[in-house]
Amino acid sequence: MFNYFFGSDFRSVPYLEVLNSKVENLQVVTIKPKQSGRGQKLKPNPVENFCVENGIPFSYFKNNAIYSDMTKGLCVSFGLIFSKSFLEANAPLYNIHLSLLPSYVGPSPVENSILNRESLSGITVFEINTNIDEGGIVYQKSLQLNESMYSSDVYEECVNIFIKNYEEIATSEKIIPQKHNLPPSKTSKFTKSDFLLNSKEYEVAKLMIRAFDSIGPAFIKYNDKFYKIHKFTNNPNGFPIELNGGILYPLVITPEGKKKMQVEDYIRGNK
């Protein structure tokens, strides 16, 4: 059973919450606060914040650390790569990856699955080794994708799979080598410029809004103002944005200098 958790961003927290409800004396390892924002103040990550709010013991990761009381560790969206010496000195670590490995290795499998119009994704739990996302598989479950799903929906469905199959995942001792019949599709980190909708085709823009609602969101400069677009609708409304190939109707937005809101509230406030 898992008794250690390694994570450092918002995608880690739902899995940490599950483990905290099931594991006594859970030990959490995360990353030291980083400087962020205009003032470059030290900002704790979401995992540290969750631990503080819920009284969960945590420590900051050190690459030379030996966790002698660790039986099995679960890693979810941890912002560092484990060295060979660390892996050899500690009990096995297992990672949750949100694709059907070996497809979509790397940091953004969910977003790329949506951008590439995949109809199937899933969750893979594998033993971590020195090769990124190439360890033997402990558990794998597919997930159907459809054209109405946003990345946040996929993240939520994967957590639900983890909850429903926790006992099997936590106790499984079978490790199946990954099949590499085809070269693995690799993903990389997105930058803010990747979220810009200006000059994008209508259908591509809709894919981007769905793909980036968790890590973005997508945004556009329209009538000399920037708008973050969290959701869109196929039903016409009072805020049409003309793109090449069609008219985009935002549903939930964050106007420049304002809070996140429904488009209908924004329209009403500008009358």
Secondary structure, DSSP 8 states (H G I E B T S, - for coil): ---EEEE-STTTHHHHHHHHHH-TT-EEEE---EEETTTTEEE--HHHHHHHHHT--EEE--TT---TT-S-EEEES-SS---HHHHHHSS-EEEEESSSTTSSBSS-HHHHHHHTT-SEEEEEEEE--SSTT-S-EEEEEEEE--TT--HHHHHHHHHHHHHHTHHHHHH----B----SS---B-----GGGGB-TT-BHHHHHHHHHHTTTT--EEEEETTEEEEEEEEESS--S--EEEBTEEEEEEEEEETTS--EEHHHHHHHT-
